């Protein structure tokens, strides 16, 4: 008898060692994600995500107060610039739409 159509499959959990081994396996085989995923019995998209994570540089978890202040200053300056651009565009749109 078939399971109810609304039933979901249990989500599989993979330990970090398996993920690293899967990425290494894929890299050894020339980066063929589809073939590697089939050989390992995992979803193509899962392996693709693991490959992307392996490529990304690790994010620093600690951010100092001066770094946060500098980023805050930079973001405020960018916000001011973009707000000015928006205001100029709004004014120009008003001028161009006059009969």
N, C-alpha and C positions, 0 to 999 in steps of 0.2 A: 504494500500500500504506500502511496506517495505521501510525503509530508505536506502539511498545509502550505499553500503558496505564500503566505505571509511570514513563514518561519525563516529566520536568518541563521546563517552558518555561524558557528562559534568563531570568534576572532582568534587567530593564532598569534602567539607571542614568540619573538625571536630574541635570543640573547645577543649581546654585542659581539661575542666571539664568532657566532654564526654569521652575523651581518658582515663582519670584516672578512671572514673566509669566503663569503659569497662574492663580495666585491673583488677580492684577489682572484678568485676563480674566473670571474668575468674579464678582468684585465688580462689574465694569462691567455684567454681565448680571443684576444683581439677586440674586446669590448662588445662582442655579440650578445646583446641583452636577451633577445628572444631565446636563443639556443641555451644560454646559461640558465635562464629562469626555468626553462623546461627541464633541464638536467637536474636542477636543484629542487624542483617541485614547488616553486614559489611563483607568485604573480609577476608578470613583466613590469608593471608599474611600481610594485614594491621594490624590486631590484633597481629600477631606474632612480627611485628616490634615494636609495642607499648610495648609489653611485654619485649622485649630486651632492649628498652630504659628505662623502669622502673627498670630493674635489674642493669643497668650500673650506676656507681657512677657519680655524676655530675662533669663535668670538671670545673676546676677553670678558670675563665675568665681573671683574672689578674695574670700576670707573671712578677715578678720583674726583674730588670736588672741583678742582680747577678745570678738568676736562669737561665736566658737566656745565660749568659756568661758561666756558668757551663755546660749547655747542649751543647753549641757550642764547648767547649773544649773537652767534652766527644765524640761528633760526629767526630771531627777532629782526635782524637786518634783512634777511630774505623776505620775511613777511611784509616788512615796510616797503620793500622794492616791488613786490608783486601787487600789493594794495595800491601803490601809486600807478602802476601799469594799468590795473583794472579801472581806476578812476579816469585815467586819460582815455582809455578806450570807450568808457561810458559817455564821456563828454563828446568825443569825436563821433560817436554813433548818433548822439542828439543833434549835432551840427549837420551831419550828412542826411539825416532824415527830414530836415526842414524843407518845406515846399519851395 
